Amino acid sequence: MRRVVIVGPGGAGKTTLAVELGRLTGLPVVHLDHHFWHPGWVETPRDEWRAVQQELFSGDEWIADGNYSATLDERLPRADTVIFCDFPTWRTLPRVMRRSLGNRGRAVQAEGCPERLDLKFVWWVFRYRYRSRPTVVRAIAQLAPDAEVHVLRSPRAIREFLME
């Protein structure tokens, strides 16, 4: 395990998993949100975003924390391990709401981006299982056919994975 991609819906605990896995393995953790968002919730332009990821994942050791399904092709082909936090909506949506409200005003996702209740993001999490999940599953199969894939469906499964 040297190049790890962690994907899944918002609220599944990807960032917490990435941080803990980084601590256990010594691998550097790359939080995609920190690189995509600029102060004031300004997005990185799409063409620039690809170039940023090419540079971020050019090395031989890293943990990629985040979705950004439109650019999975920048990460998955290099991954030797994929961790898919495949949580149901009933579990992730309340977590997103708690995080948004509990961290309101604090820059959690990226510098200069205060946490807020973003209805567009909530809607994305709500529809993830039916809209984004099939794309992610296909991308893993097509772009990382030789990677070791771990599908974790609960916080308990994540804890057990970390104890292995």
GROMACS elastic network, one bead per residue, 0.5 to 0.9 nm:
[ bonds ]
;  ai    aj funct       b0    kb
    1     4     6  0.67488   500
    1    25     6  0.85306   500
    1    61     6  0.85956   500
    1    79     6  0.88105   500
    1    80     6  0.63047   500
    1    81     6  0.60401   500
    1   148     6  0.86286   500
    2    25     6  0.87241   500
    2    27     6  0.71268   500
    2    60     6  0.68201   500
    2    62     6  0.63438   500
    2    63     6  0.77934   500
    2    79     6  0.79364   500
    2    80     6  0.67269   500
    2    81     6  0.76204   500
    3    27     6  0.84359   500
    3    57     6  0.85186   500
    3    59     6  0.87665   500
    3    60     6  0.66898   500
    3    61     6  0.51996   500
    3    62     6  0.50045   500
    3    63     6  0.59224   500
    3    64     6  0.79203   500
    3    75     6  0.89342   500
    3    78     6  0.69564   500
    3    80     6  0.54338   500
    3    81     6  0.62768   500
    3    82     6  0.85324   500
    4    61     6  0.81628   500
    4    62     6  0.62667   500
    4    64     6  0.60488   500
    4    65     6  0.85903   500
    4    75     6  0.88212   500
    4    76     6  0.86357   500
    4    78     6  0.87468   500
    4    79     6  0.55145   500
    4    80     6  0.63315   500
    4    82     6  0.56654   500
    4    83     6  0.73629   500
    5    62     6  0.84664   500
    5    63     6  0.59432   500
    5    65     6  0.65733   500
    5    66     6  0.79986   500
    5    75     6  0.70088   500
    5    76     6  0.68015   500
    5    79     6  0.62887   500
    5    80     6  0.83787   500
    5    81     6  0.64390   500
    5    83     6  0.61788   500
    5    84     6  0.82704   500
    6    14     6  0.64181   500
    6    15     6  0.85947   500
    6    17     6  0.84210   500
    6    18     6  0.73198   500
    6    63     6  0.73819   500
    6    64     6  0.59632   500
    6    65     6  0.52548   500
    6    66     6  0.63318   500
    6    67     6  0.76522   500
    6    81     6  0.86029   500
    6    82     6  0.59598   500
    6    84     6  0.59503   500
    6    85     6  0.74020   500
    7    14     6  0.68492   500
    7    64     6  0.84766   500
    7    65     6  0.69259   500
    7    66     6  0.56698   500
    7    67     6  0.51955   500
    7    68     6  0.87592   500
    7    69     6  0.88098   500
    7    82     6  0.77892   500
    7    83     6  0.63828   500
    7    84     6  0.50333   500
    7    85     6  0.61522   500
    7    86     6  0.83584   500
    7   136     6  0.80438   500
    8    11     6  0.85433   500
    8    12     6  0.65450   500
    8    13     6  0.86311   500
    8    14     6  0.70913   500
    8    66     6  0.76893   500
    8    67     6  0.65921   500
    8    83     6  0.84209   500
    8    84     6  0.55775   500
    8    86     6  0.57663   500
    8    87     6  0.73769   500
    8   128     6  0.86266   500
    8   133     6  0.77281   500
    8   136     6  0.82602   500
    9    12     6  0.58083   500
    9    13     6  0.87225   500
    9    14     6  0.83958   500
    9    67     6  0.77368   500
    9    85     6  0.72896   500
    9    86     6  0.73054   500
    9    87     6  0.71167   500
    9    88     6  0.86516   500
    9    89     6  0.82534   500
    9    92     6  0.71746   500
    9   124     6  0.85476   500
    9   125     6  0.60326   500
    9   128     6  0.62526   500
    9   129     6  0.79246   500
    9   132     6  0.84325   500
    9   133     6  0.81164   500
   10    13     6  0.76066   500
   10    14     6  0.79041   500
   10    66     6  0.88209   500
   10    67     6  0.86472   500
   10    92     6  0.65478   500
   10    93     6  0.78361   500
   10    95     6  0.84411   500
   10    96     6  0.66631   500
   10   121     6  0.83211   500
   10   122     6  0.85305   500
   10   124     6  0.84388   500
   10   125     6  0.58431   500
   10   128     6  0.85890   500
   11    14     6  0.76600   500
   11    87     6  0.86538   500
   11    91     6  0.78651   500
   11    93     6  0.65681   500
   11    94     6  0.79064   500
   11    95     6  0.51902   500
   11    97     6  0.86279   500
   11    99     6  0.81436   500
   11   125     6  0.80287   500
   12    15     6  0.86098   500
   12    85     6  0.62043   500
   12    86     6  0.76980   500
   12    87     6  0.60914   500
   12    88     6  0.87344   500
   12    91     6  0.77574   500
   12    92     6  0.55680   500
   12    93     6  0.89711   500
   12    95     6  0.77934   500
   12    96     6  0.86554   500
   12   153     6  0.88809   500
   12   154     6  0.81223   500
   12   155     6  0.79400   500
   13    16     6  0.53316   500
   13    17     6  0.60557   500
   13    18     6  0.85566   500
   13    85     6  0.77895   500
   13    92     6  0.86711   500
   13    95     6  0.88866   500
   13   155     6  0.78055   500
   13   158     6  0.87334   500
   14    17     6  0.50799   500
   14    18     6  0.60254   500
   14    19     6  0.86258   500
   14    65     6  0.63243   500
   14    66     6  0.70271   500
   14    84     6  0.88805   500
   14    85     6  0.70670   500
   15    19     6  0.61440   500
   15    20     6  0.85842   500
   15    31     6  0.73872   500
   15    65     6  0.60054   500
   15    66     6  0.76130   500
   16    19     6  0.52190   500
   16    20     6  0.62256   500
   16    21     6  0.85096   500
   17    20     6  0.52269   500
   17    21     6  0.59328   500
   17    22     6  0.83764   500
   17    65     6  0.86388   500
   17   158     6  0.73107   500
   17   159     6  0.87614   500
   17   162     6  0.82280   500
   18    21     6  0.50914   500
   18    22     6  0.59259   500
   18    23     6  0.84933   500
   18    29     6  0.64986   500
   18    30     6  0.85319   500
   18    31     6  0.84065   500
   18    63     6  0.66639   500
   18    64     6  0.76340   500
   18    65     6  0.60959   500
   19    22     6  0.50947   500
   19    23     6  0.62099   500
   19    24     6  0.87270   500
   19    28     6  0.89795   500
   19    29     6  0.67075   500
   19    63     6  0.89150   500
   19    65     6  0.88608   500
   20    24     6  0.62054   500
   20    25     6  0.86179   500
   20   162     6  0.78608   500
   21    24     6  0.50574   500
   21    25     6  0.59902   500
   21    26     6  0.79587   500
   21    27     6  0.78235   500
   21    29     6  0.85805   500
   21    63     6  0.82276   500
   21   162     6  0.69371   500
   22    25     6  0.52525   500
   22    26     6  0.52245   500
   22    28     6  0.60596   500
   22    29     6  0.59722   500
   22    62     6  0.84903   500
   22    63     6  0.71136   500
   23    26     6  0.54622   500
   23    27     6  0.74299   500
   23    28     6  0.86971   500
   24    27     6  0.81574   500
   24   162     6  0.82370   500
   25    28     6  0.87791   500
   26    29     6  0.89917   500
   27    61     6  0.60880   500
   27    62     6  0.54584   500
   27    63     6  0.65438   500
   28    61     6  0.69293   500
   28    63     6  0.61276   500
   28    64     6  0.88137   500
   29    62     6  0.58451   500
   29    64     6  0.62321   500
   29    65     6  0.71045   500
   30    33     6  0.88391   500
   30    34     6  0.81599   500
   30    35     6  0.85253   500
   30    56     6  0.76378   500
   30    57     6  0.87782   500
   30    62     6  0.68785   500
   30    63     6  0.58925   500
   30    64     6  0.50151   500
   30    65     6  0.59810   500
   30    66     6  0.86622   500
   31    34     6  0.55684   500
   31    35     6  0.71467   500
   31    63     6  0.83535   500
   31    64     6  0.63375   500
   31    66     6  0.65260   500
   31   109     6  0.85942   500
   32    35     6  0.53020   500
   32    36     6  0.60748   500
   32    37     6  0.85790   500
   32    53     6  0.84973   500
   32    64     6  0.69610   500
   32    65     6  0.59681   500
   32    66     6  0.54876   500
   32    67     6  0.79535   500
   32    68     6  0.81667   500
   33    36     6  0.50570   500
   33    37     6  0.58501   500
   33    65     6  0.82650   500
   33    66     6  0.69843   500
   33   109     6  0.58905   500
   33   110     6  0.61296   500
   34    37     6  0.60059   500
   34    38     6  0.79065   500
   34   109     6  0.62939   500
   34   111     6  0.70337   500
   35    38     6  0.75508   500
   35    44     6  0.79929   500
   35    49     6  0.85060   500
   35    52     6  0.78636   500
   35    53     6  0.87799   500
   35   110     6  0.76771   500
   36    42     6  0.83395   500
   36    43     6  0.59285   500
   36    44     6  0.52600   500
   36    45     6  0.86743   500
   36    49     6  0.69435   500
   36    52     6  0.86920   500
   36   110     6  0.83575   500
   37    40     6  0.81756   500
   37    41     6  0.56339   500
   37    42     6  0.56229   500
   37    43     6  0.50074   500
   37    44     6  0.63037   500
   37   109     6  0.81424   500
   37   110     6  0.61706   500
   37   111     6  0.80117   500
   37   112     6  0.86885   500
   37   113     6  0.75082   500
   38    41     6  0.56882   500
   38    43     6  0.62776   500
   38    44     6  0.71685   500
   38   110     6  0.71498   500
   38   111     6  0.70206   500
   38   112     6  0.68201   500
   38   113     6  0.71825   500
   39    42     6  0.61968   500
   39   110     6  0.76377   500
   39   111     6  0.61451   500
   39   113     6  0.53275   500
   39   114     6  0.86893   500
   40   111     6  0.89001   500
   40   112     6  0.59067   500
   40   113     6  0.53259   500
   40   114     6  0.78094   500
   41   110     6  0.84036   500
   41   112     6  0.75427   500
   41   113     6  0.53534   500
   41   114     6  0.82278   500
   42   113     6  0.85825   500
   43    46     6  0.83902   500
   43    49     6  0.89788   500
   44    47     6  0.84263   500
   44    48     6  0.65339   500
   44    49     6  0.58188   500
   45    48     6  0.53322   500
   45    49     6  0.60259   500
   45    50     6  0.89920   500
   46    50     6  0.66546   500
   47    50     6  0.55774   500
   47    51     6  0.68569   500
   47    52     6  0.89950   500
   48    51     6  0.51691   500
   48    52     6  0.61879   500
   48    53     6  0.87377   500
   49    52     6  0.50682   500
   49    53     6  0.62911   500
   49    54     6  0.86584   500
   49    71     6  0.84119   500
   50    53     6  0.52285   500
   50    54     6  0.61872   500
   50    55     6  0.87603   500
   50    71     6  0.68771   500
   50    74     6  0.71109   500
   51    54     6  0.50509   500
   51    55     6  0.63844   500
   51    56     6  0.86491   500
   52    55     6  0.53278   500
   52    56     6  0.61576   500
   52    57     6  0.87195   500
   53    57     6  0.59582   500
   53    58     6  0.82129   500
   53    71     6  0.84015   500
   53    74     6  0.65506   500
   53    75     6  0.76827   500
   54    57     6  0.54944   500
   54    58     6  0.59150   500
   54    74     6  0.63776   500
   54    75     6  0.81130   500
   55    58     6  0.52491   500
   55    59     6  0.80397   500
   56    59     6  0.73308   500
   56    62     6  0.86841   500
   57    60     6  0.77461   500
   57    61     6  0.82121   500
   57    62     6  0.71476   500
   57    64     6  0.82283   500
   57    74     6  0.79203   500
   57    75     6  0.67996   500
   57    78     6  0.79463   500
   58    61     6  0.88559   500
   58    78     6  0.86350   500
   59    62     6  0.73462   500
   60    78     6  0.88117   500
   64    67     6  0.89328   500
   64    75     6  0.78438   500
   66    69     6  0.89021   500
   67    70     6  0.85661   500
   67    71     6  0.84753   500
   67    72     6  0.75415   500
   67   136     6  0.86746   500
   68    71     6  0.58032   500
   68    72     6  0.66051   500
   69    72     6  0.50435   500
   69    73     6  0.82433   500
   69   132     6  0.77171   500
   69   135     6  0.74710   500
   69   136     6  0.66071   500
   69   139     6  0.83998   500
   70    73     6  0.76419   500
   71    74     6  0.55170   500
   71    75     6  0.74504   500
   72    75     6  0.53535   500
   72    76     6  0.57510   500
   72    77     6  0.84413   500
   72   136     6  0.81308   500
   72   139     6  0.71269   500
   72   140     6  0.85048   500
   72   143     6  0.82739   500
   73    76     6  0.56588   500
   73    77     6  0.64557   500
   73    78     6  0.89889   500
   73   139     6  0.76415   500
   73   143     6  0.66475   500
   74    77     6  0.69862   500
   74    78     6  0.78447   500
   75    78     6  0.57038   500
   75    79     6  0.63972   500
   75   143     6  0.88084   500
   76    79     6  0.50538   500
   76    80     6  0.83163   500
   76    81     6  0.87984   500
   76    82     6  0.77852   500
   76   139     6  0.78172   500
   76   140     6  0.68149   500
   76   143     6  0.56214   500
   76   144     6  0.53562   500
   76   147     6  0.85230   500
   77    80     6  0.83529   500
   77   140     6  0.88265   500
   77   142     6  0.88294   500
   77   143     6  0.51087   500
   77   144     6  0.51889   500
   77   145     6  0.83594   500
   77   146     6  0.89705   500
   77   147     6  0.86005   500
   78   143     6  0.87732   500
   78   144     6  0.76567   500
   78   147     6  0.88342   500
   79    82     6  0.67250   500
   79   144     6  0.67335   500
   79   146     6  0.87635   500
   79   147     6  0.63046   500
   79   148     6  0.87293   500
   80   144     6  0.77260   500
   80   146     6  0.71707   500
   80   148     6  0.61760   500
   80   149     6  0.86045   500
   81   144     6  0.85122   500
   81   146     6  0.87718   500
   81   147     6  0.50342   500
   81   149     6  0.58700   500
   81   150     6  0.78021   500
   82   140     6  0.77932   500
   82   144     6  0.80291   500
   82   147     6  0.65151   500
   82   148     6  0.61809   500
   82   150     6  0.62076   500
   82   151     6  0.83634   500
   83   148     6  0.84454   500
   83   149     6  0.59126   500
   83   151     6  0.60199   500
   83   152     6  0.72282   500
   84    87     6  0.88840   500
   84   136     6  0.88212   500
   84   137     6  0.87387   500
   84   149     6  0.74404   500
   84   150     6  0.61308   500
   84   152     6  0.61004   500
   84   153     6  0.83117   500
   85   150     6  0.83291   500
   85   151     6  0.60630   500
   85   153     6  0.59157   500
   85   154     6  0.76519   500
   85   158     6  0.81429   500
   86   129     6  0.85441   500
   86   133     6  0.82539   500
   86   151     6  0.63373   500
   86   152     6  0.58010   500
   86   154     6  0.77175   500
   87    90     6  0.83903   500
   87    91     6  0.66542   500
   87    92     6  0.66976   500
   87   129     6  0.85513   500
   87   152     6  0.75011   500
   87   154     6  0.60923   500
   87   155     6  0.87018   500
   88    91     6  0.55784   500
   88    92     6  0.65382   500
   88    93     6  0.87565   500
   88   129     6  0.71969   500
   88   153     6  0.76628   500
   88   154     6  0.85532   500
   89    92     6  0.50606   500
   89    93     6  0.56922   500
   89    94     6  0.85325   500
   89   125     6  0.71625   500
   89   126     6  0.61624   500
   89   127     6  0.81297   500
   89   128     6  0.77207   500
   89   129     6  0.70154   500
   90    93     6  0.59666   500
   90    94     6  0.70871   500
   90   126     6  0.87161   500
   91    94     6  0.62863   500
   91    95     6  0.68607   500
   91   154     6  0.85446   500
   92    95     6  0.51419   500
   92    96     6  0.62279   500
   92    97     6  0.87320   500
   92   125     6  0.74414   500
   92   126     6  0.84687   500
   93    96     6  0.51511   500
   93    97     6  0.62991   500
   93    98     6  0.86943   500
   93   122     6  0.72265   500
   93   125     6  0.65429   500
   93   126     6  0.66396   500
   94    97     6  0.50528   500
   94    98     6  0.61228   500
   94    99     6  0.85399   500
   95    98     6  0.50958   500
   95    99     6  0.60529   500
   95   100     6  0.85002   500
   96    99     6  0.50953   500
   96   100     6  0.60112   500
   96   101     6  0.85080   500
   96   117     6  0.88286   500
   96   122     6  0.73734   500
   96   125     6  0.82731   500
   97   100     6  0.51518   500
   97   101     6  0.60779   500
   97   102     6  0.82149   500
   97   117     6  0.73241   500
   97   122     6  0.79225   500
   98   101     6  0.52842   500
   98   102     6  0.55713   500
   98   103     6  0.81415   500
   99   102     6  0.51197   500
   99   103     6  0.57765   500
   99   104     6  0.79712   500
   99   115     6  0.83433   500
   99   117     6  0.89778   500
  100   103     6  0.55701   500
  100   104     6  0.57186   500
  100   105     6  0.89428   500
  100   115     6  0.59123   500
  100   116     6  0.54660   500
  100   117     6  0.53114   500
  100   118     6  0.80426   500
  101   104     6  0.50835   500
  101   105     6  0.88654   500
  101   115     6  0.79622   500
  101   116     6  0.70031   500
  101   117     6  0.67347   500
  102   115     6  0.88353   500
  103   106     6  0.55186   500
  103   107     6  0.80306   500
  103   108     6  0.73246   500
  103   114     6  0.83108   500
  103   115     6  0.58906   500
  103   116     6  0.77780   500
  104   107     6  0.84499   500
  104   114     6  0.68374   500
  104   116     6  0.52758   500
  104   117     6  0.76900   500
  105   108     6  0.88417   500
  105   113     6  0.83443   500
  105   115     6  0.50375   500
  105   116     6  0.65111   500
  106   109     6  0.89216   500
  106   112     6  0.87711   500
  106   113     6  0.76973   500
  106   115     6  0.54045   500
  106   116     6  0.85364   500
  107   110     6  0.58537   500
  107   111     6  0.57212   500
  107   112     6  0.59922   500
  107   113     6  0.50481   500
  107   115     6  0.57340   500
  108   111     6  0.74914   500
  108   113     6  0.74007   500
  108   114     6  0.68790   500
  108   115     6  0.63063   500
  109   113     6  0.68463   500
  109   114     6  0.79523   500
  109   115     6  0.73566   500
  110   113     6  0.54639   500
  110   114     6  0.79720   500
  111   114     6  0.79641   500
  113   116     6  0.87447   500
  115   118     6  0.85720   500
  117   120     6  0.89838   500
  117   121     6  0.82651   500
  117   122     6  0.78797   500
  118   121     6  0.53546   500
  118   122     6  0.62861   500
  118   123     6  0.86900   500
  119   123     6  0.59911   500
  119   124     6  0.84947   500
  120   123     6  0.51260   500
  120   124     6  0.62685   500
  120   125     6  0.87917   500
  121   125     6  0.62468   500
  121   126     6  0.85357   500
  122   125     6  0.51211   500
  122   126     6  0.61027   500
  122   127     6  0.87073   500
  123   127     6  0.62255   500
  123   128     6  0.84001   500
  124   127     6  0.52390   500
  124   128     6  0.57452   500
  124   131     6  0.84329   500
  124   132     6  0.83857   500
  125   129     6  0.79521   500
  126   129     6  0.75399   500
  126   130     6  0.88794   500
  127   130     6  0.56526   500
  127   131     6  0.57409   500
  127   132     6  0.74598   500
  128   131     6  0.52029   500
  128   133     6  0.58510   500
  128   134     6  0.89097   500
  129   132     6  0.62696   500
  129   133     6  0.50796   500
  129   134     6  0.76245   500
  130   133     6  0.61905   500
  130   134     6  0.69169   500
  131   134     6  0.66118   500
  131   135     6  0.74928   500
  132   135     6  0.53408   500
  132   136     6  0.63096   500
  132   137     6  0.87629   500
  133   136     6  0.50577   500
  133   137     6  0.60873   500
  133   138     6  0.85812   500
  134   137     6  0.51270   500
  134   138     6  0.61580   500
  134   139     6  0.85139   500
  135   138     6  0.52172   500
  135   139     6  0.60588   500
  135   140     6  0.86479   500
  136   139     6  0.50141   500
  136   140     6  0.61526   500
  136   141     6  0.86581   500
  137   140     6  0.52919   500
  137   141     6  0.63795   500
  137   142     6  0.87195   500
  138   141     6  0.51722   500
  138   142     6  0.60532   500
  138   143     6  0.82653   500
  139   142     6  0.51315   500
  139   143     6  0.54922   500
  139   144     6  0.74906   500
  140   143     6  0.54410   500
  140   144     6  0.51803   500
  140   145     6  0.69456   500
  140   147     6  0.86111   500
  140   149     6  0.83498   500
  141   144     6  0.58820   500
  141   145     6  0.53247   500
  141   146     6  0.88571   500
  142   145     6  0.59489   500
  143   146     6  0.87328   500
  144   147     6  0.52889   500
  144   148     6  0.85110   500
  144   149     6  0.87151   500
  145   148     6  0.84450   500
  146   149     6  0.87935   500
  150   161     6  0.86252   500
  151   157     6  0.87491   500
  152   155     6  0.79771   500
  152   156     6  0.86226   500
  152   157     6  0.54204   500
  152   158     6  0.60968   500
  152   161     6  0.81332   500
  153   156     6  0.82337   500
  153   157     6  0.62781   500
  153   158     6  0.78960   500
  154   157     6  0.51141   500
  154   158     6  0.65137   500
  154   159     6  0.88192   500
  155   158     6  0.50663   500
  155   159     6  0.63107   500
  155   160     6  0.86908   500
  156   159     6  0.50470   500
  156   160     6  0.61686   500
  156   161     6  0.85320   500
  157   160     6  0.50811   500
  157   161     6  0.60489   500
  157   162     6  0.86372   500
  158   161     6  0.50299   500
  158   162     6  0.62450   500
  158   163     6  0.87139   500
  159   162     6  0.52031   500
  159   163     6  0.63651   500
  159   164     6  0.89891   500
  160   163     6  0.50934   500
  160   164     6  0.64964   500
  161   164     6  0.53983   500
